[in-house]
Amino acid sequence: PNKGLDCSGMVVAGINAIPGVKHINAAWTNAQKLYDNYTVPITGEPQPGDLRFEVENGKAKHVQVVGAYGRINPSGTEANDEDNPGYIEYMSGIQPDMPGWEYRRLDWSKLIGY
């Protein structure tokens, strides 16, 4: 991506860095498209690498990545790019019961063997 490396852009950049995985165009992808097209609901506890979506009125508007002890929270604007990716913070705790947030897992069947 040339501009706008925001929350979904950071997730897509990570996916696209994995050899052999389908390339996702970050310019055409947002949190909702990741939610709808590349993830599935999880059962049990979230695991590192799972995605945490902020959902409002049935629409995913932000995405975080679950880490070993918390969440990676990327955010940015059109002023940001791969060299200046915007604000990235590591937030402690995975908070599985927080209202308005859903945990989902990447659906590798849609990313490998395409």
Buried (B, 14 or more C-beta within 10 A) or exposed (E): BEBBBBBBBBBBBBBBEEEEBBEBEBEEBBBBBBBEEBBEEBEEEBEEEBBBBBBEEEEBBBBBBBBEEBBBBBBBEEEBBEEEBBEEEEBEEBEBEEEEBBBBBBEEEBBEEE
